[in-house]
Amino acid sequence: MNAHCSQVLSPSTDPHAVNFLRSVERVEGFFLQRFDERGEFVGDLLFETLDEAMSYVYSEYDEVSDWRSCPDDGSGGLSVT
């Protein structure tokens, strides 16, 4: 499957705040997987289209890094460096 990752650059004082995002295309649609600063999974959202997923991202988070290809291995060990 096709997966892309981005880091949330918006500052937050919440230790459980979303720090990394992974967008994964599946048969059901586009999953936006969210991870905290420790790489722990904090939930996902399903969108019918990539445009809907990106619209949500850019309305929810003030700033995110450029999207990069990343493994779709299901782990929270993300790296977007």
PyMOL Python script that loads the backbone (N, CA, C, O; Angstrom):
from pymol import cmd

cmd.read_pdbstr("""\
ATOM      1  N   MET A   1       0.838  -1.184   0.000  1.00  0.00           N
ATOM      2  CA  MET A   1       0.000   0.000   0.000  1.00  0.00           C
ATOM      3  C   MET A   1       0.884   1.249   0.000  1.00  0.00           C
ATOM      4  O   MET A   1       2.077   1.191   0.298  1.00  0.00           O
ATOM      5  N   ASN A   2       0.284   2.338  -0.331  1.00  0.00           N
ATOM      6  CA  ASN A   2       0.980   3.602  -0.440  1.00  0.00           C
ATOM      7  C   ASN A   2       0.830   4.387   0.863  1.00  0.00           C
ATOM      8  O   ASN A   2      -0.289   4.709   1.262  1.00  0.00           O
ATOM      9  N   ALA A   3       1.948   4.699   1.532  1.00  0.00           N
ATOM     10  CA  ALA A   3       1.892   5.425   2.798  1.00  0.00           C
ATOM     11  C   ALA A   3       2.808   6.635   2.739  1.00  0.00           C
ATOM     12  O   ALA A   3       3.904   6.584   2.181  1.00  0.00           O
ATOM     13  N   HIS A   4       2.327   7.738   3.335  1.00  0.00           N
ATOM     14  CA  HIS A   4       3.113   8.972   3.431  1.00  0.00           C
ATOM     15  C   HIS A   4       3.036   9.490   4.855  1.00  0.00           C
ATOM     16  O   HIS A   4       2.001   9.383   5.512  1.00  0.00           O
ATOM     17  N   CYS A   5       4.148  10.056   5.329  1.00  0.00           N
ATOM     18  CA  CYS A   5       4.233  10.550   6.697  1.00  0.00           C
ATOM     19  C   CYS A   5       4.561  12.037   6.728  1.00  0.00           C
ATOM     20  O   CYS A   5       5.191  12.577   5.818  1.00  0.00           O
ATOM     21  N   SER A   6       4.118  12.675   7.797  1.00  0.00           N
ATOM     22  CA  SER A   6       4.401  14.086   8.024  1.00  0.00           C
ATOM     23  C   SER A   6       4.487  14.311   9.527  1.00  0.00           C
ATOM     24  O   SER A   6       3.850  13.606  10.310  1.00  0.00           O
ATOM     25  N   GLN A   7       5.275  15.293   9.915  1.00  0.00           N
ATOM     26  CA  GLN A   7       5.385  15.648  11.325  1.00  0.00           C
ATOM     27  C   GLN A   7       4.566  16.900  11.579  1.00  0.00           C
ATOM     28  O   GLN A   7       4.613  17.854  10.802  1.00  0.00           O
ATOM     29  N   VAL A   8       3.813  16.892  12.677  1.00  0.00           N
ATOM     30  CA  VAL A   8       3.053  18.075  13.075  1.00  0.00           C
ATOM     31  C   VAL A   8       4.036  19.051  13.718  1.00  0.00           C
ATOM     32  O   VAL A   8       4.688  18.724  14.710  1.00  0.00           O
ATOM     33  N   LEU A   9       4.135  20.231  13.156  1.00  0.00           N
ATOM     34  CA  LEU A   9       5.098  21.224  13.640  1.00  0.00           C
ATOM     35  C   LEU A   9       4.471  22.236  14.586  1.00  0.00           C
ATOM     36  O   LEU A   9       5.185  23.017  15.215  1.00  0.00           O
ATOM     37  N   SER A  10       3.151  22.233  14.695  1.00  0.00           N
ATOM     38  CA  SER A  10       2.453  23.153  15.587  1.00  0.00           C
ATOM     39  C   SER A  10       2.799  22.824  17.033  1.00  0.00           C
ATOM     40  O   SER A  10       2.676  21.669  17.440  1.00  0.00           O
ATOM     41  N   PRO A  11       3.228  23.804  17.819  1.00  0.00           N
ATOM     42  CA  PRO A  11       3.565  23.532  19.216  1.00  0.00           C
ATOM     43  C   PRO A  11       2.339  23.162  20.039  1.00  0.00           C
ATOM     44  O   PRO A  11       1.246  23.684  19.822  1.00  0.00           O
ATOM     45  N   SER A  12       2.542  22.248  20.993  1.00  0.00           N
ATOM     46  CA  SER A  12       1.472  21.854  21.899  1.00  0.00           C
ATOM     47  C   SER A  12       2.076  21.486  23.242  1.00  0.00           C
ATOM     48  O   SER A  12       3.164  20.914  23.307  1.00  0.00           O
ATOM     49  N   THR A  13       1.372  21.814  24.305  1.00  0.00           N
ATOM     50  CA  THR A  13       1.843  21.461  25.645  1.00  0.00           C
ATOM     51  C   THR A  13       1.250  20.134  26.114  1.00  0.00           C
ATOM     52  O   THR A  13       1.636  19.618  27.163  1.00  0.00           O
ATOM     53  N   ASP A  14       0.320  19.584  25.345  1.00  0.00           N
ATOM     54  CA  ASP A  14      -0.321  18.310  25.685  1.00  0.00           C
ATOM     55  C   ASP A  14       0.631  17.157  25.356  1.00  0.00           C
ATOM     56  O   ASP A  14       1.020  17.011  24.197  1.00  0.00           O
ATOM     57  N   PRO A  15       1.020  16.329  26.344  1.00  0.00           N
ATOM     58  CA  PRO A  15       1.953  15.233  26.085  1.00  0.00           C
ATOM     59  C   PRO A  15       1.365  14.159  25.170  1.00  0.00           C
ATOM     60  O   PRO A  15       2.107  13.358  24.602  1.00  0.00           O
ATOM     61  N   HIS A  16       0.038  14.135  25.023  1.00  0.00           N
ATOM     62  CA  HIS A  16      -0.610  13.152  24.156  1.00  0.00           C
ATOM     63  C   HIS A  16      -1.007  13.762  22.816  1.00  0.00           C
ATOM     64  O   HIS A  16      -1.768  13.160  22.058  1.00  0.00           O
ATOM     65  N   ALA A  17      -0.499  14.941  22.525  1.00  0.00           N
ATOM     66  CA  ALA A  17      -0.834  15.611  21.277  1.00  0.00           C
ATOM     67  C   ALA A  17      -0.276  14.830  20.093  1.00  0.00           C
ATOM     68  O   ALA A  17       0.729  14.129  20.213  1.00  0.00           O
ATOM     69  N   VAL A  18      -0.935  14.961  18.964  1.00  0.00           N
ATOM     70  CA  VAL A  18      -0.478  14.308  17.748  1.00  0.00           C
ATOM     71  C   VAL A  18       0.815  14.968  17.288  1.00  0.00           C
ATOM     72  O   VAL A  18       0.901  16.190  17.163  1.00  0.00           O
ATOM     73  N   ASN A  19       1.822  14.128  17.039  1.00  0.00           N
ATOM     74  CA  ASN A  19       3.129  14.617  16.624  1.00  0.00           C
ATOM     75  C   ASN A  19       3.489  14.138  15.218  1.00  0.00           C
ATOM     76  O   ASN A  19       4.200  14.834  14.493  1.00  0.00           O
ATOM     77  N   PHE A  20       3.008  12.961  14.829  1.00  0.00           N
ATOM     78  CA  PHE A  20       3.265  12.407  13.505  1.00  0.00           C
ATOM     79  C   PHE A  20       1.960  11.966  12.882  1.00  0.00           C
ATOM     80  O   PHE A  20       1.037  11.534  13.573  1.00  0.00           O
ATOM     81  N   LEU A  21       1.895  12.079  11.563  1.00  0.00           N
ATOM     82  CA  LEU A  21       0.730  11.637  10.807  1.00  0.00           C
ATOM     83  C   LEU A  21       1.195  10.660   9.740  1.00  0.00           C
ATOM     84  O   LEU A  21       2.272  10.813   9.165  1.00  0.00           O
ATOM     85  N   ARG A  22       0.368   9.653   9.483  1.00  0.00           N
ATOM     86  CA  ARG A  22       0.631   8.731   8.364  1.00  0.00           C
ATOM     87  C   ARG A  22      -0.665   8.610   7.584  1.00  0.00           C
ATOM     88  O   ARG A  22      -1.710   8.289   8.149  1.00  0.00           O
ATOM     89  N   SER A  23      -0.597   8.864   6.300  1.00  0.00           N
ATOM     90  CA  SER A  23      -1.730   8.700   5.401  1.00  0.00           C
ATOM     91  C   SER A  23      -1.512   7.404   4.624  1.00  0.00           C
ATOM     92  O   SER A  23      -0.485   7.222   3.971  1.00  0.00           O
ATOM     93  N   VAL A  24      -2.495   6.509   4.706  1.00  0.00           N
ATOM     94  CA  VAL A  24      -2.387   5.204   4.058  1.00  0.00           C
ATOM     95  C   VAL A  24      -3.596   4.988   3.167  1.00  0.00           C
ATOM     96  O   VAL A  24      -4.738   5.110   3.609  1.00  0.00           O
ATOM     97  N   GLU A  25      -3.334   4.664   1.901  1.00  0.00           N
ATOM     98  CA  GLU A  25      -4.408   4.367   0.967  1.00  0.00           C
ATOM     99  C   GLU A  25      -4.731   2.879   1.041  1.00  0.00           C
ATOM    100  O   GLU A  25      -3.847   2.033   0.906  1.00  0.00           O
ATOM    101  N   ARG A  26      -6.000   2.572   1.257  1.00  0.00           N
ATOM    102  CA  ARG A  26      -6.481   1.183   1.319  1.00  0.00           C
ATOM    103  C   ARG A  26      -7.743   1.079   0.459  1.00  0.00           C
ATOM    104  O   ARG A  26      -8.239   2.084  -0.049  1.00  0.00           O
ATOM    105  N   VAL A  27      -8.238  -0.098   0.307  1.00  0.00           N
ATOM    106  CA  VAL A  27      -9.455  -0.322  -0.476  1.00  0.00           C
ATOM    107  C   VAL A  27     -10.615   0.497   0.080  1.00  0.00           C
ATOM    108  O   VAL A  27     -11.414   1.042  -0.680  1.00  0.00           O
ATOM    109  N   GLU A  28     -10.707   0.584   1.409  1.00  0.00           N
ATOM    110  CA  GLU A  28     -11.816   1.282   2.059  1.00  0.00           C
ATOM    111  C   GLU A  28     -11.754   2.793   1.897  1.00  0.00           C
ATOM    112  O   GLU A  28     -12.773   3.469   2.033  1.00  0.00           O
ATOM    113  N   GLY A  29     -10.575   3.333   1.608  1.00  0.00           N
ATOM    114  CA  GLY A  29     -10.392   4.767   1.491  1.00  0.00           C
ATOM    115  C   GLY A  29      -9.024   5.171   2.009  1.00  0.00           C
ATOM    116  O   GLY A  29      -8.074   4.391   1.950  1.00  0.00           O
ATOM    117  N   PHE A  30      -8.927   6.378   2.512  1.00  0.00           N
ATOM    118  CA  PHE A  30      -7.659   6.913   3.009  1.00  0.00           C
ATOM    119  C   PHE A  30      -7.712   6.998   4.528  1.00  0.00           C
ATOM    120  O   PHE A  30      -8.558   7.693   5.091  1.00  0.00           O
ATOM    121  N   PHE A  31      -6.811   6.294   5.180  1.00  0.00           N
ATOM    122  CA  PHE A  31      -6.714   6.324   6.629  1.00  0.00           C
ATOM    123  C   PHE A  31      -5.675   7.354   7.037  1.00  0.00           C
ATOM    124  O   PHE A  31      -4.563   7.363   6.510  1.00  0.00           O
ATOM    125  N   LEU A  32      -6.031   8.208   7.961  1.00  0.00           N
ATOM    126  CA  LEU A  32      -5.089   9.145   8.548  1.00  0.00           C
ATOM    127  C   LEU A  32      -4.783   8.623   9.947  1.00  0.00           C
ATOM    128  O   LEU A  32      -5.601   8.738  10.860  1.00  0.00           O
ATOM    129  N   GLN A  33      -3.604   8.054  10.100  1.00  0.00           N
ATOM    130  CA  GLN A  33      -3.185   7.484  11.377  1.00  0.00           C
ATOM    131  C   GLN A  33      -2.406   8.539  12.139  1.00  0.00           C
ATOM    132  O   GLN A  33      -1.577   9.248  11.569  1.00  0.00           O
ATOM    133  N   ARG A  34      -2.684   8.639  13.457  1.00  0.00           N
ATOM    134  CA  ARG A  34      -2.064   9.685  14.274  1.00  0.00           C
ATOM    135  C   ARG A  34      -1.257   9.053  15.397  1.00  0.00           C
ATOM    136  O   ARG A  34      -1.679   8.073  16.011  1.00  0.00           O
ATOM    137  N   PHE A  35      -0.072   9.641  15.658  1.00  0.00           N
ATOM    138  CA  PHE A  35       0.860   9.134  16.654  1.00  0.00           C
ATOM    139  C   PHE A  35       1.348  10.278  17.526  1.00  0.00           C
ATOM    140  O   PHE A  35       1.469  11.411  17.060  1.00  0.00           O
ATOM    141  N   ASP A  36       1.632   9.980  18.811  1.00  0.00           N
ATOM    142  CA  ASP A  36       2.153  11.010  19.711  1.00  0.00           C
ATOM    143  C   ASP A  36       3.668  11.108  19.571  1.00  0.00           C
ATOM    144  O   ASP A  36       4.263  10.437  18.727  1.00  0.00           O
ATOM    145  N   GLU A  37       4.294  11.951  20.403  1.00  0.00           N
ATOM    146  CA  GLU A  37       5.745  12.188  20.279  1.00  0.00           C
ATOM    147  C   GLU A  37       6.586  10.957  20.579  1.00  0.00           C
ATOM    148  O   GLU A  37       7.749  10.892  20.179  1.00  0.00           O
ATOM    149  N   ARG A  38       6.012   9.970  21.284  1.00  0.00           N
ATOM    150  CA  ARG A  38       6.738   8.725  21.562  1.00  0.00           C
ATOM    151  C   ARG A  38       6.514   7.679  20.477  1.00  0.00           C
ATOM    152  O   ARG A  38       7.038   6.568  20.561  1.00  0.00           O
ATOM    153  N   GLY A  39       5.735   8.037  19.458  1.00  0.00           N
ATOM    154  CA  GLY A  39       5.442   7.109  18.380  1.00  0.00           C
ATOM    155  C   GLY A  39       4.312   6.157  18.687  1.00  0.00           C
ATOM    156  O   GLY A  39       4.104   5.184  17.961  1.00  0.00           O
ATOM    157  N   GLU A  40       3.568   6.425  19.766  1.00  0.00           N
ATOM    158  CA  GLU A  40       2.443   5.567  20.133  1.00  0.00           C
ATOM    159  C   GLU A  40       1.194   5.986  19.368  1.00  0.00           C
ATOM    160  O   GLU A  40       0.890   7.172  19.243  1.00  0.00           O
ATOM    161  N   PHE A  41       0.488   5.003  18.867  1.00  0.00           N
ATOM    162  CA  PHE A  41      -0.732   5.209  18.102  1.00  0.00           C
ATOM    163  C   PHE A  41      -1.801   5.856  18.978  1.00  0.00           C
ATOM    164  O   PHE A  41      -2.069   5.385  20.083  1.00  0.00           O
ATOM    165  N   VAL A  42      -2.417   6.940  18.483  1.00  0.00           N
ATOM    166  CA  VAL A  42      -3.462   7.622  19.252  1.00  0.00           C
ATOM    167  C   VAL A  42      -4.790   7.673  18.501  1.00  0.00           C
ATOM    168  O   VAL A  42      -5.727   8.336  18.948  1.00  0.00           O
ATOM    169  N   GLY A  43      -4.880   6.989  17.376  1.00  0.00           N
ATOM    170  CA  GLY A  43      -6.159   6.915  16.668  1.00  0.00           C
ATOM    171  C   GLY A  43      -6.014   7.166  15.186  1.00  0.00           C
ATOM    172  O   GLY A  43      -5.007   7.695  14.715  1.00  0.00           O
ATOM    173  N   ASP A  44      -7.056   6.768  14.458  1.00  0.00           N
ATOM    174  CA  ASP A  44      -7.060   7.032  13.035  1.00  0.00           C
ATOM    175  C   ASP A  44      -8.430   7.488  12.582  1.00  0.00           C
ATOM    176  O   ASP A  44      -9.429   7.319  13.282  1.00  0.00           O
ATOM    177  N   LEU A  45      -8.453   8.062  11.410  1.00  0.00           N
ATOM    178  CA  LEU A  45      -9.684   8.557  10.803  1.00  0.00           C
ATOM    179  C   LEU A  45      -9.736   8.031   9.379  1.00  0.00           C
ATOM    180  O   LEU A  45      -8.696   7.875   8.738  1.00  0.00           O
ATOM    181  N   LEU A  46     -10.927   7.758   8.878  1.00  0.00           N
ATOM    182  CA  LEU A  46     -11.109   7.264   7.523  1.00  0.00           C
ATOM    183  C   LEU A  46     -11.765   8.335   6.669  1.00  0.00           C
ATOM    184  O   LEU A  46     -12.752   8.950   7.073  1.00  0.00           O
ATOM    185  N   PHE A  47     -11.207   8.553   5.483  1.00  0.00           N
ATOM    186  CA  PHE A  47     -11.741   9.522   4.532  1.00  0.00           C
ATOM    187  C   PHE A  47     -11.942   8.829   3.194  1.00  0.00           C
ATOM    188  O   PHE A  47     -11.192   7.917   2.847  1.00  0.00           O
ATOM    189  N   GLU A  48     -12.948   9.254   2.441  1.00  0.00           N
ATOM    190  CA  GLU A  48     -13.206   8.654   1.130  1.00  0.00           C
ATOM    191  C   GLU A  48     -12.139   9.032   0.117  1.00  0.00           C
ATOM    192  O   GLU A  48     -11.780   8.222  -0.738  1.00  0.00           O
ATOM    193  N   THR A  49     -11.629  10.261   0.205  1.00  0.00           N
ATOM    194  CA  THR A  49     -10.641  10.730  -0.767  1.00  0.00           C
ATOM    195  C   THR A  49      -9.422  11.324  -0.063  1.00  0.00           C
ATOM    196  O   THR A  49      -9.485  11.710   1.104  1.00  0.00           O
ATOM    197  N   LEU A  50      -8.328  11.386  -0.791  1.00  0.00           N
ATOM    198  CA  LEU A  50      -7.119  12.016  -0.275  1.00  0.00           C
ATOM    199  C   LEU A  50      -7.361  13.506  -0.039  1.00  0.00           C
ATOM    200  O   LEU A  50      -6.857  14.069   0.933  1.00  0.00           O
ATOM    201  N   ASP A  51      -8.118  14.137  -0.909  1.00  0.00           N
ATOM    202  CA  ASP A  51      -8.426  15.568  -0.730  1.00  0.00           C
ATOM    203  C   ASP A  51      -9.143  15.824   0.591  1.00  0.00           C
ATOM    204  O   ASP A  51      -8.849  16.806   1.271  1.00  0.00           O
ATOM    205  N   GLU A  52     -10.080  14.952   0.961  1.00  0.00           N
ATOM    206  CA  GLU A  52     -10.782  15.105   2.237  1.00  0.00           C
ATOM    207  C   GLU A  52      -9.823  14.942   3.409  1.00  0.00           C
ATOM    208  O   GLU A  52      -9.898  15.686   4.386  1.00  0.00           O
ATOM    209  N   ALA A  53      -8.923  13.968   3.311  1.00  0.00           N
ATOM    210  CA  ALA A  53      -7.947  13.737   4.384  1.00  0.00           C
ATOM    211  C   ALA A  53      -7.027  14.950   4.543  1.00  0.00           C
ATOM    212  O   ALA A  53      -6.768  15.393   5.662  1.00  0.00           O
ATOM    213  N   MET A  54      -6.536  15.481   3.427  1.00  0.00           N
ATOM    214  CA  MET A  54      -5.615  16.621   3.493  1.00  0.00           C
ATOM    215  C   MET A  54      -6.337  17.876   3.955  1.00  0.00           C
ATOM    216  O   MET A  54      -5.757  18.697   4.664  1.00  0.00           O
ATOM    217  N   SER A  55      -7.579  18.033   3.566  1.00  0.00           N
ATOM    218  CA  SER A  55      -8.367  19.178   4.037  1.00  0.00           C
ATOM    219  C   SER A  55      -8.494  19.136   5.555  1.00  0.00           C
ATOM    220  O   SER A  55      -8.370  20.162   6.224  1.00  0.00           O
ATOM    221  N   TYR A  56      -8.741  17.942   6.097  1.00  0.00           N
ATOM    222  CA  TYR A  56      -8.820  17.788   7.546  1.00  0.00           C
ATOM    223  C   TYR A  56      -7.490  18.148   8.199  1.00  0.00           C
ATOM    224  O   TYR A  56      -7.459  18.902   9.172  1.00  0.00           O
ATOM    225  N   VAL A  57      -6.387  17.611   7.665  1.00  0.00           N
ATOM    226  CA  VAL A  57      -5.060  17.861   8.245  1.00  0.00           C
ATOM    227  C   VAL A  57      -4.783  19.354   8.316  1.00  0.00           C
ATOM    228  O   VAL A  57      -4.385  19.867   9.362  1.00  0.00           O
ATOM    229  N   TYR A  58      -4.992  20.050   7.208  1.00  0.00           N
ATOM    230  CA  TYR A  58      -4.620  21.464   7.172  1.00  0.00           C
ATOM    231  C   TYR A  58      -5.607  22.361   7.911  1.00  0.00           C
ATOM    232  O   TYR A  58      -5.299  23.525   8.169  1.00  0.00           O
ATOM    233  N   SER A  59      -6.786  21.848   8.256  1.00  0.00           N
ATOM    234  CA  SER A  59      -7.695  22.628   9.092  1.00  0.00           C
ATOM    235  C   SER A  59      -7.473  22.327  10.572  1.00  0.00           C
ATOM    236  O   SER A  59      -7.750  23.174  11.421  1.00  0.00           O
ATOM    237  N   GLU A  60      -6.978  21.132  10.890  1.00  0.00           N
ATOM    238  CA  GLU A  60      -6.790  20.709  12.277  1.00  0.00           C
ATOM    239  C   GLU A  60      -5.438  21.144  12.849  1.00  0.00           C
ATOM    240  O   GLU A  60      -5.349  21.493  14.026  1.00  0.00           O
ATOM    241  N   TYR A  61      -4.401  21.125  12.035  1.00  0.00           N
ATOM    242  CA  TYR A  61      -3.035  21.415  12.492  1.00  0.00           C
ATOM    243  C   TYR A  61      -2.525  22.661  11.779  1.00  0.00           C
ATOM    244  O   TYR A  61      -2.652  22.793  10.562  1.00  0.00           O
ATOM    245  N   ASP A  62      -1.947  23.568  12.555  1.00  0.00           N
ATOM    246  CA  ASP A  62      -1.479  24.829  11.981  1.00  0.00           C
ATOM    247  C   ASP A  62      -0.364  24.628  10.970  1.00  0.00           C
ATOM    248  O   ASP A  62      -0.319  25.302   9.941  1.00  0.00           O
ATOM    249  N   GLU A  63       0.531  23.705  11.265  1.00  0.00           N
ATOM    250  CA  GLU A  63       1.680  23.518  10.384  1.00  0.00           C
ATOM    251  C   GLU A  63       2.157  22.072  10.447  1.00  0.00           C
ATOM    252  O   GLU A  63       2.285  21.490  11.524  1.00  0.00           O
ATOM    253  N   VAL A  64       2.420  21.501   9.261  1.00  0.00           N
ATOM    254  CA  VAL A  64       2.983  20.155   9.170  1.00  0.00           C
ATOM    255  C   VAL A  64       4.158  20.184   8.203  1.00  0.00           C
ATOM    256  O   VAL A  64       4.236  21.044   7.325  1.00  0.00           O
ATOM    257  N   SER A  65       5.075  19.228   8.378  1.00  0.00           N
ATOM    258  CA  SER A  65       6.228  19.140   7.478  1.00  0.00           C
ATOM    259  C   SER A  65       5.779  18.606   6.122  1.00  0.00           C
ATOM    260  O   SER A  65       4.638  18.176   5.954  1.00  0.00           O
ATOM    261  N   ASP A  66       6.694  18.641   5.164  1.00  0.00           N
ATOM    262  CA  ASP A  66       6.414  18.054   3.863  1.00  0.00           C
ATOM    263  C   ASP A  66       6.120  16.568   4.030  1.00  0.00           C
ATOM    264  O   ASP A  66       6.696  15.911   4.897  1.00  0.00           O
ATOM    265  N   TRP A  67       5.235  16.048   3.209  1.00  0.00           N
ATOM    266  CA  TRP A  67       4.890  14.628   3.248  1.00  0.00           C
ATOM    267  C   TRP A  67       5.974  13.836   2.535  1.00  0.00           C
ATOM    268  O   TRP A  67       6.466  14.245   1.484  1.00  0.00           O
ATOM    269  N   ARG A  68       6.343  12.691   3.118  1.00  0.00           N
ATOM    270  CA  ARG A  68       7.371  11.820   2.552  1.00  0.00           C
ATOM    271  C   ARG A  68       6.860  10.387   2.542  1.00  0.00           C
ATOM    272  O   ARG A  68       6.006  10.014   3.346  1.00  0.00           O
ATOM    273  N   SER A  69       7.385   9.602   1.635  1.00  0.00           N
ATOM    274  CA  SER A  69       7.053   8.177   1.629  1.00  0.00           C
ATOM    275  C   SER A  69       7.562   7.554   2.918  1.00  0.00           C
ATOM    276  O   SER A  69       8.628   7.921   3.413  1.00  0.00           O
ATOM    277  N   CYS A  70       6.802   6.615   3.460  1.00  0.00           N
ATOM    278  CA  CYS A  70       7.212   5.925   4.676  1.00  0.00           C
ATOM    279  C   CYS A  70       6.650   4.510   4.642  1.00  0.00           C
ATOM    280  O   CYS A  70       5.717   4.231   3.889  1.00  0.00           O
ATOM    281  N   PRO A  71       7.207   3.624   5.445  1.00  0.00           N
ATOM    282  CA  PRO A  71       6.709   2.250   5.451  1.00  0.00           C
ATOM    283  C   PRO A  71       5.301   2.172   6.031  1.00  0.00           C
ATOM    284  O   PRO A  71       4.952   2.910   6.951  1.00  0.00           O
ATOM    285  N   ASP A  72       4.527   1.293   5.492  1.00  0.00           N
ATOM    286  CA  ASP A  72       3.189   1.022   6.022  1.00  0.00           C
ATOM    287  C   ASP A  72       3.259  -0.310   6.757  1.00  0.00           C
ATOM    288  O   ASP A  72       2.644  -1.298   6.356  1.00  0.00           O
ATOM    289  N   ASP A  73       4.035  -0.308   7.859  1.00  0.00           N
ATOM    290  CA  ASP A  73       4.232  -1.562   8.597  1.00  0.00           C
ATOM    291  C   ASP A  73       3.346  -1.658   9.823  1.00  0.00           C
ATOM    292  O   ASP A  73       3.405  -2.648  10.553  1.00  0.00           O
ATOM    293  N   GLY A  74       2.514  -0.630  10.066  1.00  0.00           N
ATOM    294  CA  GLY A  74       1.594  -0.672  11.189  1.00  0.00           C
ATOM    295  C   GLY A  74       2.219  -0.313  12.519  1.00  0.00           C
ATOM    296  O   GLY A  74       1.524  -0.301  13.535  1.00  0.00           O
ATOM    297  N   SER A  75       3.509  -0.020  12.548  1.00  0.00           N
ATOM    298  CA  SER A  75       4.142   0.308  13.819  1.00  0.00           C
ATOM    299  C   SER A  75       4.084   1.806  14.069  1.00  0.00           C
ATOM    300  O   SER A  75       3.871   2.593  13.147  1.00  0.00           O
ATOM    301  N   GLY A  76       4.271   2.182  15.296  1.00  0.00           N
ATOM    302  CA  GLY A  76       4.307   3.592  15.650  1.00  0.00           C
ATOM    303  C   GLY A  76       5.694   4.170  15.587  1.00  0.00           C
ATOM    304  O   GLY A  76       5.875   5.343  15.915  1.00  0.00           O
ATOM    305  N   GLY A  77       6.686   3.401  15.178  1.00  0.00           N
ATOM    306  CA  GLY A  77       8.057   3.885  15.128  1.00  0.00           C
ATOM    307  C   GLY A  77       8.306   4.720  13.891  1.00  0.00           C
ATOM    308  O   GLY A  77       9.014   4.292  12.980  1.00  0.00           O
ATOM    309  N   LEU A  78       7.737   5.891  13.854  1.00  0.00           N
ATOM    310  CA  LEU A  78       7.833   6.751  12.682  1.00  0.00           C
ATOM    311  C   LEU A  78       9.085   7.584  12.705  1.00  0.00           C
ATOM    312  O   LEU A  78       9.611   7.933  13.762  1.00  0.00           O
ATOM    313  N   SER A  79       9.544   7.891  11.534  1.00  0.00           N
ATOM    314  CA  SER A  79      10.646   8.822  11.383  1.00  0.00           C
ATOM    315  C   SER A  79      10.436   9.592  10.095  1.00  0.00           C
ATOM    316  O   SER A  79      10.338   9.000   9.020  1.00  0.00           O
ATOM    317  N   VAL A  80      10.368  10.897  10.197  1.00  0.00           N
ATOM    318  CA  VAL A  80      10.168  11.723   9.005  1.00  0.00           C
ATOM    319  C   VAL A  80      11.359  12.642   8.779  1.00  0.00           C
ATOM    320  O   VAL A  80      11.216  13.718   8.198  1.00  0.00           O
ATOM    321  N   THR A  81      12.507  12.230   9.226  1.00  0.00           N
ATOM    322  CA  THR A  81      13.692  13.056   9.050  1.00  0.00           C
ATOM    323  C   THR A  81      14.188  13.007   7.636  1.00  0.00           C
ATOM    324  O   THR A  81      15.185  13.650   7.309  1.00  0.00           O
TER     325      THR A  81
END
""", "prot")
cmd.dss("prot")
cmd.show_as("cartoon", "prot")
cmd.util.cbc("prot")
cmd.orient("prot")
